[in-house]
Structure formats: C-alpha cells, structure tokens
C-alpha cells in the first residue's frame, strides 16, 4: 500500500518531509538523535543546535529522506522543556527534558498529525580539518563504482567507494554525488559474478550482476521499500560534483538596479504584523507593484524550497523591469507574527488584503496599479481578495485551482503516484480509501461521530479487497488512519475540502492571467484551467488570458515527469519562458516609469 494517504490535503508548493527536532544549553553545540515513527515508516532524525549571543539556531536532518536539511526556528530552551518549529514543512516539536537533560520526550506535530518523538542528546562532534586530512591520507582509493539511478525523470549520480587503510584492511563508503552527501559507511562483497553493497545507516542496498570483465554491474537499488534499476561502472578515481542543493544558478546576486526595503505592515482585522521585502526600481516616481502570495504550508517571503527561492527569483526579474514587488513571510513564519496553525485560506486572504492597504499608502507605489500574483494556494487567495475590492488592478494566477478541494486531492494523489511509477493496483486501492475518508470528512462533525463513521466506512471498504491481499492492506491502512484522522480535523483542511473557487473567480472584474505547466501533477491543467476560464466568462470578465507552458511542473521548472522527487535535483528555479510571460503581461496592463 502506498503512503499516499499521508499526502491527503497538500496542494503545496513545497515537498512534505517528516523531520527532526533540537535543543541545546550554554555556548556549546548540541547534537540530538531520534526516530520518528510515521505509520509504517521510521525516519531517523539528527539535530544540531548552536547558541550565539544568546540566540538559538538549529538545523534538522532527515537521514532517510536523502539527508534533507531544514532550518529550525522559534527554538525555546527551559530548565525542563524545549520546543522548536520547522516552518518549511509546517511542523513543530514540544518536549520535556528527563535524565538530567540528556533525553527529551515530546510530540512532533505536522499538518494536524501528532507523533511521539524521543531525542537523545550528546555533544556535537567538532569539525577538525587536520583530522580529516589525516584520515584521508590513511585511506587509499582502490576502486569506485559509479552510476545514474533510474528514477523516472530523475537520474541522480550514485557512487560506492572501496578504500584500503594503512593496515591493508578494505572498507567501503556510499556517496549520493548529486546531492553532495558523502561518506556513509557500507559493507561490500564480490563473489559468484555479483557485487553487493549495504549501507545500514540509511537502509540502502545494491546488488548487481557483473559482466565478463567485471567492469560493469547491472542490478537493483533498494531503499525504503522502493526499488530502481542501477548500472554501475568501475573506475579508478572518485566522481566529483558540486552539491546541487547549493548550486542554484538563478539565485540573484548584486549589485541590484533596485532598492530592497525591509518592511512591516499590519493585518488590523486579525491583529498581527507581517514582515517582508519591498523591491522598488531606483527611478523616481510611483511605480506599479505586485504582491506575491505563496502556496500552502508556512512559507517565508522567498517561498524557499530545497535551496530554491522562486519568489526571490520572480521579484528580482520583475523589479529589474520596472515593477515593484512586495513579498512577505506567512503569518507565524520567520519574522511575521501570529499563528499559522489553525488558520485557513480565508485567514490568509486577510493578510493579502492588508498588503494591498499597505502598498496603497506607500510613497513610491502607484495606488492605482497594484496587482496580485498567487501561486498554488495563493491562486485561491488572490481571487478572494480581488473579488471583494475595487482597488486591485490585475491578478496573475500561477498553478491555481479551479475546482473544490476534494477533487484537487484525489486528482493530485493519482497524478503523483503515477508520475512516481506506482503500480496501478496500488493507485486504485489508495484512491478507493481516499474517497471514503474524504466523503466521511465532508459530511460528519469532527467529534465522536466522525471517528466512528470513519472506522465503519474504512472497515467496509477493506472487506472489498481481494482475500489474498486483504490482511496486508488492512494492517497498513489501519496504521495510517490515525494520522489521516488528525489531518482531516485541521481547520485548514475542513475549509479546503469544500471550498469552491469558482464563485470568487466570477467576481473578478480586473484583468487576469492564468498560467500553468503541462506537467504539473499537484494542480492538473486539464482539470483546473477550463473551470477557471468558464468562471471568468460567467462573471463577464472580458480581459483574461489562459496560458499553458509545455514541460513545466508545479514550481514552473522545466522537468521530465513533474514528480515531486524532481524538485530538488532540477537546477532551474523558475523557467525563463514563464518569467518572461508574467512580466510582459503585467507591463502590458500597467505603466512602468521609463
């Protein structure tokens, strides 16, 4: 059974990782380890904390998710408690310290799911370049086995190194070259025409059949229950590559032909303060402006995802061409106040509306040429705001939805699973269970009635499974259901499930550009674009344009399959064709200062 049930409810512009927690005392660095059990999956987490001038900083690493690293915020350390937030994945941890501060027991919360997490503390190992050089000199490379893992459209480079120590002993290491993650110790063997590597730390194994001269092995890579074909070739030197998580060629660098102003503005309705960056062309006068509205999940002002910063790239591109841009941290995220958890799409619309009010009074902004650019869930928010105000000059919808949340979730789940190469029978089973869960969630109260009704409905559907698979499927689904229950109870989900964006789209009277990629598996173009077009027409809007760009995914990257797994390995942050179209359309509907 695929873990798709855990993805229910995310039309995110960010990948969802279940991650780790952290804590530290004094001026020393602290290192934590723990294992998060999410349904049938166990995720090993590592946490590093440091304190500088009384302020805490930290990083979480999920070892079983390609060593993904996420920044920690809101770190609080007490005598017997500590907590932190992981804004990028809408997660947090609250724990109590035991055993004289050496153990932290608490709860890891993400998207409504609450999971127990125990962390064990030890002093962090300090980096010592001299020791590393000494170790390297004591280990001589004997041979390296290198190949590209065939994961649909993704082909990350993998390497196994066999080295010999001064004593003559041989050992092996695994390196994920594309990601820049190196040095996982491995066990290896070569016999009977086969070669085998096992890296227990990350639950990885490879076994391949050697060709006649033993210079190539064709076999299977296994990790976390997934298997992919991998051909390895023997070579005498290591494969070197830059870390793709840090090498994003579109990241803007100065000097800039515009001013970047740190700003704050008030959402008076909800009594919170939003912090952001306003980029304004240097030419004197009042400039046309756009407000960037992010996708679901707690996003910072750059909509940061795996070292990609799409809103930073978009803001830079627009401001270099005469358009001022306001981008801001979501409520409860980074430098913005308020609480993200418990908020709904409607609440986020209040924040975007407050941004309009702020720009209207700014001395460098033309109050009659302020537009909204919404990505993913931001494409739901922008019509909400524009439909209730007469001072929004234009709207740009990037990968926006045109149908209700239930249809989005089901269509998204099917497309994501298929792009990942999931077996058709597994897809069918996942969708069957998902329909039952969503149906119950829509029609029942979220108390005892919901719990009982969901149990009855799921038990009934499990009886329809083939007898040969029923026991295994039933066990897996029952393990997933508690997490799904929690997610279904969140305020955000309850709103999203039944919200229909079409009435709001009908109320938009200003010009609209709707843009999407053909390989978007999170918001399907053939399902959503016709409904957006129809709603605008029904509302009498005569100035709109529908654009679908070939080969782009949900993040507007040029891709192979559109799978979420590709987001990290693609170097491109925002496709130039999409940037050019957005900018030219906005300039056609505004009057930039020349």
VEXDREN-424427 format. One line per 5 residues: number of its first residue (from 1); their letters; for each residue x, y, z of C-alpha. Coordinates in Angstrom, 3 decimals, padded with zeros to 6 digits. Example, Ala and Ser with C-alpha at 12.3 -4.5 7.8 and 13.67 -1.06 7.14 Angstrom:
1) AS) 012.300,-004.500,007.800 ~ 013.670,-001.060,007.140 $
***
This chain:
1) XXXXX) 000.000,000.000,000.000 ~ 001.479,003.342,-000.992 ~ 001.887,006.072,001.648 ~ -000.317,008.422,-000.397 ~ -002.854,008.694,002.416 $
6) XXXXX) -000.298,010.756,004.304 ~ -000.283,013.242,001.425 ~ -004.007,013.990,001.673 ~ -004.667,017.689,001.736 ~ -001.476,019.126,000.339 $
11) XXXXX) -001.584,021.257,-002.809 ~ 001.725,022.512,-001.507 ~ 004.337,024.369,-003.431 ~ 006.780,022.654,-001.133 ~ 007.582,018.961,-000.623 $
16) XXXXX) 006.344,017.488,002.634 ~ 009.100,015.990,004.809 ~ 008.609,014.485,008.247 ~ 011.638,015.786,010.091 ~ 013.601,016.176,013.304 $
21) XXXXX) 013.870,018.352,016.403 ~ 016.572,020.056,018.504 ~ 017.749,021.637,021.769 ~ 020.963,022.916,023.448 ~ 022.378,024.617,026.510 $
26) XXXXX) 025.164,027.160,027.185 ~ 027.580,028.189,024.453 ~ 028.404,024.693,023.231 ~ 026.930,022.986,020.220 ~ 024.493,020.160,020.923 $
31) XXXXX) 023.731,017.080,018.882 ~ 020.490,015.070,019.131 ~ 019.300,011.824,017.583 ~ 015.839,010.292,017.445 ~ 013.499,008.176,015.325 $
36) XXXXX) 010.087,009.400,014.203 ~ 007.519,006.680,013.521 ~ 005.060,007.843,010.852 ~ 002.686,004.988,010.156 ~ 004.739,002.148,008.704 $
41) XXXXX) 007.742,004.366,008.064 ~ 010.528,005.047,010.563 ~ 012.532,008.207,009.951 ~ 015.885,008.709,011.663 ~ 016.481,012.331,012.600 $
46) XXXXX) 019.581,014.270,013.577 ~ 019.524,017.751,015.113 ~ 022.277,020.300,015.588 ~ 021.815,023.372,017.816 ~ 024.079,026.321,018.489 $
51) XXXXX) 023.750,029.454,020.605 ~ 025.307,032.757,019.567 ~ 024.896,035.932,021.621 ~ 022.013,034.351,023.488 ~ 020.136,033.379,020.303 $
56) XXXXX) 019.469,029.794,019.263 ~ 019.853,028.455,015.751 ~ 019.451,024.906,014.526 ~ 019.184,022.500,011.646 ~ 017.268,019.265,011.223 $
61) XXXXX) 018.475,016.388,009.034 ~ 016.187,013.542,007.954 ~ 018.615,010.689,007.227 ~ 016.052,008.509,005.476 ~ 014.839,011.274,003.166 $
66) XXXXX) 018.008,011.902,001.187 ~ 019.572,013.659,004.188 ~ 017.193,016.586,003.699 ~ 018.201,019.552,005.844 ~ 015.701,022.084,007.196 $
71) XXXXX) 016.169,025.218,009.255 ~ 014.712,025.373,012.766 ~ 013.058,028.470,014.169 ~ 011.357,029.577,017.412 ~ 013.776,027.461,019.455 $
76) XXXXX) 012.986,027.767,023.155 ~ 015.057,026.117,025.866 ~ 013.983,025.912,029.510 ~ 015.126,024.075,032.614 ~ 012.910,021.091,031.860 $
81) XXXXX) 011.336,021.822,028.463 ~ 012.273,022.864,024.962 ~ 010.448,023.396,021.695 ~ 011.038,024.492,018.126 ~ 009.317,024.970,014.775 $
86) XXXXX) 010.164,023.754,011.277 ~ 008.290,026.370,009.177 ~ 009.163,024.920,005.777 ~ 007.118,021.776,006.465 ~ 004.540,023.275,008.848 $
91) XXXXX) 005.874,021.241,011.770 ~ 006.807,021.756,015.422 ~ 008.108,019.883,018.456 ~ 007.330,020.310,022.149 ~ 009.146,018.143,024.663 $
96) XXXXX) 010.063,017.639,028.304 ~ 013.622,017.020,029.434 ~ 014.462,013.963,031.501 ~ 017.594,012.190,032.795 ~ 019.275,015.493,033.701 $
101) XXXXX) 018.595,016.961,030.288 ~ 020.025,014.039,028.310 ~ 016.664,012.817,026.991 ~ 013.787,014.821,025.501 ~ 010.364,013.192,025.270 $
106) XXXXX) 007.642,015.009,023.393 ~ 005.353,015.353,020.398 ~ 006.215,016.152,016.789 ~ 003.283,017.862,015.063 ~ 002.848,018.262,011.315 $
111) XXXXX) -000.255,019.105,009.319 ~ -002.566,018.090,012.178 ~ -000.776,014.781,012.825 ~ 000.773,014.320,016.286 ~ 003.566,011.769,016.593 $
116) XXXXX) 005.636,010.790,019.658 ~ 009.341,011.577,019.429 ~ 012.173,010.792,021.854 ~ 015.518,012.533,021.349 ~ 018.825,011.511,022.931 $
121) XXXXX) 021.466,014.148,023.473 ~ 025.247,014.048,023.028 ~ 027.975,016.601,022.429 ~ 028.282,017.501,018.753 ~ 031.460,016.458,017.037 $
126) XXXXX) 033.584,019.454,016.137 ~ 034.941,019.681,012.641 ~ 038.713,019.343,012.544 ~ 040.157,019.823,009.043 ~ 043.532,018.457,010.137 $
131) XXXXX) 041.986,015.227,011.402 ~ 040.051,014.860,008.144 ~ 043.217,015.256,006.111 ~ 044.999,012.693,008.284 ~ 042.140,010.221,007.833 $
136) XXXXX) 042.126,010.773,004.104 ~ 045.856,010.137,003.901 ~ 045.404,006.833,005.709 ~ 042.756,005.600,003.271 ~ 043.725,004.895,-000.318 $
141) XXXXX) 041.061,004.620,-003.006 ~ 041.117,001.166,-004.606 ~ 038.155,001.483,-006.934 ~ 034.891,003.414,-007.344 ~ 031.599,002.143,-008.741 $
146) XXXXX) 029.504,004.932,-010.276 ~ 026.106,005.044,-011.956 ~ 022.925,007.050,-012.561 ~ 019.867,005.853,-010.648 ~ 016.885,005.460,-012.991 $
151) XXXXX) 014.008,007.124,-011.089 ~ 011.700,008.112,-013.921 ~ 012.778,011.587,-014.984 ~ 015.344,011.814,-012.191 ~ 018.796,010.311,-012.634 $
156) XXXXX) 020.897,011.202,-009.579 ~ 024.526,010.050,-009.609 ~ 025.393,007.397,-007.011 ~ 028.838,006.150,-006.017 ~ 030.310,003.354,-003.924 $
161) XXXXX) 033.990,003.748,-002.990 ~ 036.231,000.873,-001.872 ~ 039.231,002.095,000.110 ~ 042.236,000.476,001.762 ~ 043.667,001.554,005.118 $
166) XXXXX) 047.373,001.570,006.070 ~ 046.870,-001.811,007.754 ~ 045.676,-003.315,004.482 ~ 042.028,-003.588,005.543 ~ 039.444,-002.701,002.920 $
171) XXXXX) 036.127,-000.974,003.556 ~ 033.525,000.895,001.511 ~ 031.574,004.168,001.518 ~ 028.418,005.289,-000.258 ~ 028.117,008.812,-001.727 $
176) XXXXX) 024.985,010.484,-003.108 ~ 027.017,012.606,-005.520 ~ 024.168,014.678,-006.960 ~ 023.085,015.781,-003.510 ~ 026.601,016.248,-002.213 $
181) XXXXX) 026.015,013.802,000.684 ~ 029.101,011.640,001.178 ~ 030.753,009.101,003.425 ~ 028.055,006.641,004.518 ~ 029.892,003.521,005.640 $
186) XXXXX) 028.960,000.391,003.702 ~ 029.527,-003.355,003.759 ~ 030.501,-004.862,000.430 ~ 031.175,-008.221,-001.169 ~ 032.093,-009.544,-004.597 $
191) XXXXX) 031.555,-013.215,-005.378 ~ 029.898,-015.646,-007.776 ~ 029.729,-012.992,-010.515 ~ 027.869,-010.459,-008.377 ~ 028.724,-007.368,-006.352 $
196) XXXXX) 026.766,-006.185,-003.325 ~ 026.796,-003.042,-001.157 ~ 024.779,-002.408,002.033 ~ 024.701,000.968,003.857 ~ 022.762,000.082,007.019 $
201) XXXXX) 022.699,003.655,008.344 ~ 020.357,004.754,005.553 ~ 018.732,001.351,004.898 ~ 020.206,001.144,001.419 ~ 021.331,-001.899,-000.530 $
206) XXXXX) 022.507,-002.674,-004.034 ~ 023.133,-005.996,-005.754 ~ 024.251,-006.323,-009.341 ~ 025.413,-008.966,-011.780 ~ 028.946,-008.351,-013.113 $
211) XXXXX) 029.796,-008.547,-016.810 ~ 032.562,-010.817,-018.112 ~ 035.487,-008.447,-017.417 ~ 033.931,-007.298,-014.116 ~ 033.994,-003.626,-015.127 $
216) XXXXX) 030.208,-003.162,-015.074 ~ 027.348,-004.368,-012.882 ~ 023.648,-004.317,-013.754 ~ 021.355,-004.616,-010.757 ~ 018.792,-003.160,-008.371 $
221) XXXXX) 018.969,-000.340,-005.849 ~ 016.701,-000.770,-002.799 ~ 015.881,001.823,-000.139 ~ 012.818,002.486,001.998 ~ 010.775,-000.155,000.204 $
226) XXXXX) 011.446,001.329,-003.237 ~ 013.488,-000.389,-005.947 ~ 015.125,001.136,-009.020 ~ 017.415,-000.211,-011.738 ~ 021.035,000.892,-011.442 $
231) XXXXX) 024.018,000.110,-013.637 ~ 027.399,000.723,-012.001 ~ 030.688,001.155,-013.852 ~ 034.072,000.551,-012.258 ~ 036.624,003.362,-012.306 $
236) XXXXX) 039.876,004.206,-010.527 ~ 039.002,007.768,-009.497 ~ 036.170,009.265,-007.447 ~ 033.310,011.069,-009.155 ~ 033.350,014.721,-008.089 $
241) XXXXX) 030.370,017.068,-008.341 ~ 029.045,020.218,-006.704 ~ 026.239,019.952,-004.176 ~ 023.052,020.609,-006.157 ~ 021.281,021.831,-003.037 $
246) XXXXX) 023.591,024.839,-003.029 ~ 024.102,025.334,-006.762 ~ 021.048,027.287,-007.942 ~ 022.202,029.336,-010.963 ~ 019.201,031.715,-010.966 $
251) XXXXX) 019.861,032.971,-007.415 ~ 020.155,036.790,-007.804 ~ 023.446,038.466,-006.948 ~ 024.164,042.191,-006.592 ~ 024.612,044.946,-007.381 $
256) XXXXX) 020.889,045.433,-007.957 ~ 019.241,048.130,-010.109 ~ 016.507,048.486,-007.477 ~ 016.118,049.163,-003.758 ~ 015.310,046.237,-001.430 $
261) XXXXX) 013.441,047.627,001.595 ~ 012.675,045.694,004.784 ~ 009.032,046.481,005.605 ~ 006.315,045.594,008.095 ~ 002.565,046.066,007.810 $
266) XXXXX) -000.452,045.345,009.990 ~ -003.361,042.994,009.489 ~ -005.655,045.007,011.739 ~ -008.511,042.528,011.444 ~ -006.520,039.684,012.997 $
271) XXXXX) -004.104,041.925,014.943 ~ -000.877,040.529,013.504 ~ 002.209,042.047,011.876 ~ 003.550,040.769,008.556 ~ 007.222,041.267,007.670 $
276) XXXXX) 008.595,041.287,004.164 ~ 010.739,042.813,001.449 ~ 009.652,045.515,-000.988 ~ 011.835,045.800,-004.085 ~ 011.388,049.103,-005.915 $
281) XXXXX) 013.096,050.281,-009.127 ~ 015.523,053.143,-008.427 ~ 013.908,055.543,-010.896 ~ 011.986,058.342,-009.123 ~ 008.200,058.328,-009.136 $
286) XXXXX) 005.382,055.985,-008.126 ~ 005.771,052.515,-009.626 ~ 003.262,049.778,-010.482 ~ 003.519,046.911,-007.977 ~ 002.626,043.293,-007.379 $
291) XXXXX) 002.050,041.353,-004.163 ~ 003.323,037.762,-004.201 ~ 001.071,035.273,-002.356 ~ 002.617,031.893,-001.532 ~ 001.329,028.329,-001.716 $
296) XXXXX) 000.161,026.172,001.198 ~ 002.281,025.468,004.237 ~ 004.205,028.097,006.220 ~ 006.320,029.844,003.586 ~ 008.933,032.533,004.035 $
301) XXXXX) 008.953,035.575,001.770 ~ 011.090,033.799,-000.845 ~ 008.876,030.666,-000.865 ~ 012.095,028.765,-000.065 ~ 012.178,025.092,-001.014 $
306) XXXXX) 015.296,022.896,-001.069 ~ 017.606,025.860,-001.752 ~ 015.225,027.124,-004.448 ~ 013.789,030.600,-003.834 ~ 011.158,031.102,-006.561 $
311) XXXXX) 009.688,034.328,-005.147 ~ 013.145,035.871,-004.829 ~ 013.876,034.996,-008.463 ~ 010.482,036.335,-009.626 ~ 010.788,039.544,-007.585 $
316) XXXXX) 014.282,040.191,-008.949 ~ 013.144,039.603,-012.537 ~ 010.140,041.934,-012.233 ~ 011.909,044.751,-010.377 ~ 014.726,044.800,-012.934 $
321) XXXXX) 011.987,045.526,-015.490 ~ 010.217,048.365,-013.738 ~ 007.733,046.553,-011.454 ~ 007.872,046.944,-007.667 ~ 007.303,043.698,-005.721 $
326) XXXXX) 006.161,043.015,-002.162 ~ 006.821,039.522,-000.835 ~ 006.212,038.651,002.816 ~ 006.620,035.881,005.379 ~ 003.415,033.962,006.090 $
331) XXXXX) 001.823,034.616,009.477 ~ 003.675,032.835,012.267 ~ 006.663,032.270,009.973 ~ 010.152,033.835,010.052 ~ 009.696,037.495,011.060 $
336) XXXXX) 005.877,037.664,010.850 ~ 003.772,037.409,013.994 ~ 000.553,035.485,014.531 ~ -000.140,031.767,014.477 ~ -000.018,029.726,011.291 $
341) XXXXX) -001.538,026.559,012.773 ~ -005.314,026.753,012.969 ~ -005.521,029.330,010.166 ~ -007.444,028.770,006.935 ~ -007.148,030.023,003.371 $
346) XXXXX) -009.714,032.690,004.255 ~ -007.465,033.936,007.083 ~ -004.523,034.154,004.697 ~ -006.701,036.291,002.398 ~ -006.931,038.834,005.248 $
351) XXXXX) -003.124,039.030,005.219 ~ -003.008,039.621,001.452 ~ -005.701,042.277,001.712 ~ -003.646,044.031,004.414 ~ -000.715,044.033,001.979 $
356) XXXXX) -002.851,045.930,-000.545 ~ -003.716,048.528,002.105 ~ -000.043,048.943,002.937 ~ 001.073,049.496,-000.656 ~ -001.724,051.982,-001.348 $
361) XXXXX) -000.172,054.429,001.111 ~ 003.478,053.864,000.149 ~ 005.020,056.969,-001.390 ~ 006.887,055.023,-004.089 ~ 003.935,052.895,-005.261 $
366) XXXXX) 001.192,053.832,-007.730 ~ -002.004,053.070,-005.732 ~ -003.995,052.533,-008.946 ~ -001.657,049.855,-010.324 ~ -001.363,047.252,-007.555 $
371) XXXXX) -001.830,043.629,-008.641 ~ -001.840,040.195,-007.006 ~ 000.285,037.203,-008.052 ~ -000.778,033.981,-006.325 ~ 000.972,030.609,-006.583 $
376) XXXXX) -000.860,027.331,-005.830 ~ -002.960,028.076,-002.717 ~ -002.037,031.697,-003.378 ~ -004.108,031.241,-006.538 ~ -007.120,030.630,-004.297 $
381) XXXXX) -006.316,033.632,-002.111 ~ -005.838,036.200,-004.895 ~ -009.425,035.824,-006.279 ~ -010.824,036.010,-002.723 ~ -009.157,039.400,-002.292 $
386) XXXXX) -009.730,040.767,-005.805 ~ -013.410,039.806,-005.769 ~ -014.110,041.904,-002.682 ~ -012.044,045.011,-003.560 ~ -012.221,047.508,-006.392 $
391) XXXXX) -008.612,048.658,-005.983 ~ -006.841,045.538,-007.316 ~ -005.584,046.388,-010.810 ~ -004.863,042.865,-012.078 ~ -004.458,039.236,-010.979 $
396) XXXXX) -001.911,036.598,-012.038 ~ -002.803,033.002,-011.151 ~ 000.165,030.604,-011.085 ~ -000.858,026.922,-010.948 ~ -004.187,027.916,-009.384 $
401) XXXXX) -007.108,025.578,-008.724 ~ -010.490,025.807,-010.411 ~ -012.394,023.061,-008.554 ~ -013.135,022.161,-004.935 ~ -010.564,020.678,-002.566 $
406) XXXXX) -011.855,017.123,-002.686 ~ -011.359,016.938,-006.462 ~ -007.917,018.516,-006.110 ~ -006.783,015.955,-003.528 ~ -007.990,012.929,-005.498 $
411) XXXXX) -006.636,014.116,-008.852 ~ -003.349,015.139,-007.255 ~ -002.888,011.829,-005.447 ~ -003.458,009.839,-008.633 ~ -001.108,012.002,-010.711 $
416) XXXXX) 001.683,011.994,-008.113 ~ 001.531,008.229,-007.694 ~ 001.522,007.633,-011.425 ~ 004.450,010.007,-012.005 ~ 006.377,008.082,-009.351 $
421) XXXXX) 005.802,004.822,-011.225 ~ 003.432,003.326,-008.646 ~ 001.701,000.057,-009.517 ~ -001.798,000.624,-010.958 ~ -003.374,-001.714,-008.421 $
426) XXXXX) -001.826,000.308,-005.577 ~ -003.104,003.526,-007.124 ~ -006.602,002.084,-007.336 ~ -006.502,000.970,-003.694 ~ -005.197,004.320,-002.482 $
431) XXXXX) -007.889,006.261,-004.337 ~ -010.625,003.948,-003.056 ~ -009.621,004.527,000.560 ~ -009.058,008.253,-000.013 ~ -012.557,008.709,-001.430 $
436) XXXXX) -014.028,007.051,001.647 ~ -012.009,009.226,004.042 ~ -012.857,012.447,002.208 ~ -016.538,011.578,001.921 ~ -016.821,010.957,005.656 $
441) XXXXX) -014.817,014.078,006.482 ~ -017.131,016.251,004.395 ~ -020.435,015.081,005.819 ~ -019.809,014.446,009.546 ~ -018.952,016.515,012.612 $
446) XXXXX) -015.378,016.266,013.856 ~ -016.156,014.612,017.178 ~ -017.069,011.074,018.155 ~ -019.425,010.817,015.174 ~ -016.566,011.403,012.756 $
451) XXXXX) -014.325,008.825,014.473 ~ -016.995,006.130,014.490 ~ -018.269,006.841,010.989 ~ -014.742,006.781,009.564 ~ -013.969,003.465,011.257 $
456) XXXXX) -017.167,001.916,009.889 ~ -016.574,003.233,006.359 ~ -012.944,002.105,006.236 ~ -013.769,-001.364,007.614 ~ -016.414,-001.745,004.907 $
461) XXXXX) -014.072,-000.811,002.078 ~ -011.344,-003.121,003.407 ~ -013.703,-006.053,003.095 ~ -013.828,-005.386,-000.661 ~ -010.102,-006.050,-001.086 $
466) XXXXX) -009.049,-009.375,-002.687 ~ -008.717,-012.006,000.026 ~ -005.090,-012.713,-000.906 ~ -004.121,-009.100,-000.177 ~ -006.693,-008.176,002.462 $
471) XXXXX) -004.639,-008.910,005.564 ~ -001.556,-006.946,004.483 ~ -003.555,-004.000,003.120 ~ -005.786,-003.845,006.188 ~ -002.775,-003.730,008.506 $
476) XXXXX) -001.133,-000.910,006.558 ~ -004.305,001.161,006.280 ~ -005.058,000.837,009.989 ~ -001.570,002.150,010.751 ~ -002.140,005.159,008.503 $
481) XXXXX) -005.666,006.057,009.632 ~ -004.761,007.805,012.965 ~ -002.571,010.270,011.079 ~ -005.267,010.847,008.463 ~ -007.862,011.444,011.201 $
486) XXXXX) -005.723,014.199,012.700 ~ -005.167,015.824,009.343 ~ -008.846,015.762,008.475 ~ -009.634,017.631,011.685 ~ -007.454,020.660,010.937 $
491) XXXXX) -009.207,023.989,010.324 ~ -007.312,024.394,007.079 ~ -008.442,021.029,005.754 ~ -012.045,021.474,006.804 ~ -012.179,024.733,004.851 $
496) XXXXX) -010.207,023.483,001.848 ~ -012.191,020.288,001.300 ~ -015.439,022.055,000.428 ~ -014.199,025.420,-000.811 ~ -015.153,026.079,-004.439 $
501) XXXXX) -013.008,028.832,-006.029 ~ -015.396,029.490,-008.912 ~ -017.748,031.984,-007.176 ~ -014.747,034.154,-006.241 ~ -013.373,033.908,-009.790 $
506) XXXXX) -016.728,035.095,-011.173 ~ -016.439,038.286,-009.097 ~ -013.075,039.373,-010.541 ~ -013.582,042.362,-012.861 ~ -009.926,043.298,-013.395 $
511) XXXXX) -007.581,041.665,-015.988 ~ -006.460,038.103,-015.222 ~ -003.551,035.941,-016.429 ~ -003.771,032.218,-015.578 ~ -000.524,030.314,-016.116 $
516) XXXXX) 000.273,026.622,-015.591 ~ 002.709,023.908,-016.747 ~ 001.670,020.825,-018.710 ~ 003.478,018.505,-016.248 ~ 002.007,019.914,-013.051 $
521) XXXXX) 000.913,016.861,-011.019 ~ -000.238,018.878,-007.998 ~ -002.748,021.074,-009.835 ~ -003.722,019.312,-013.044 ~ -004.048,021.724,-016.008 $
526) XXXXX) -006.772,019.798,-017.873 ~ -008.947,019.676,-014.754 ~ -008.453,023.227,-013.471 ~ -007.785,025.599,-016.379 ~ -011.139,025.034,-018.178 $
531) XXXXX) -013.019,025.700,-014.929 ~ -011.089,028.928,-014.277 ~ -011.831,030.084,-017.840 ~ -015.508,029.193,-017.540 ~ -015.917,031.036,-014.223 $
536) XXXXX) -014.269,034.191,-015.579 ~ -016.539,034.105,-018.625 ~ -019.635,033.580,-016.490 ~ -018.642,036.608,-014.417 ~ -018.441,038.777,-017.516 $
541) XXXXX) -014.667,039.296,-017.408 ~ -013.545,040.218,-020.921 ~ -009.835,040.731,-020.248 ~ -008.185,037.454,-019.326 ~ -005.597,035.115,-020.839 $
546) XXXXX) -005.098,031.379,-020.267 ~ -001.546,030.114,-020.856 ~ -000.216,026.558,-020.569 ~ 003.538,026.135,-020.980 ~ 004.877,022.810,-022.235 $
551) XXXXX) 007.111,020.747,-019.931 ~ 006.847,022.747,-016.693 ~ 005.978,021.345,-013.251 ~ 004.103,022.861,-010.289 ~ 007.109,025.056,-009.428 $
556) XXXXX) 007.435,026.218,-013.060 ~ 010.654,024.263,-013.583 ~ 011.477,022.502,-016.842 ~ 011.147,018.821,-015.914 ~ 010.823,015.257,-017.174 $
561) XXXXX) 007.825,013.788,-015.316 ~ 006.551,016.506,-012.971 ~ 007.133,014.216,-009.974 ~ 007.755,015.880,-006.612 ~ 011.030,013.933,-006.413 $
566) XXXXX) 012.423,016.060,-009.245 ~ 012.099,019.408,-007.454 ~ 015.366,019.014,-005.544 ~ 017.586,017.848,-008.387 ~ 016.467,020.363,-011.035 $
571) XXXXX) 018.855,023.324,-011.066 ~ 016.363,025.705,-012.640 ~ 014.268,027.596,-010.085 ~ 011.795,029.409,-012.369 ~ 011.644,028.775,-016.105 $
576) XXXXX) 012.642,031.817,-018.221 ~ 009.643,031.420,-020.542 ~ 007.275,031.676,-017.566 ~ 009.153,034.675,-016.128 ~ 009.039,036.423,-019.495 $
581) XXXXX) 005.302,035.805,-019.967 ~ 004.374,037.014,-016.473 ~ 006.458,040.165,-016.850 ~ 005.342,041.093,-020.378 ~ 001.683,040.598,-019.456 $
586) XXXXX) 001.989,042.784,-016.336 ~ 003.800,045.518,-018.287 ~ 001.009,045.460,-020.878 ~ -001.516,046.121,-018.109 ~ 000.480,048.791,-016.243 $
591) XXXX) 002.574,051.879,-016.976 ~ 006.133,051.366,-015.688 ~ 008.204,054.513,-015.238 ~ 010.608,054.962,-018.158 $
***
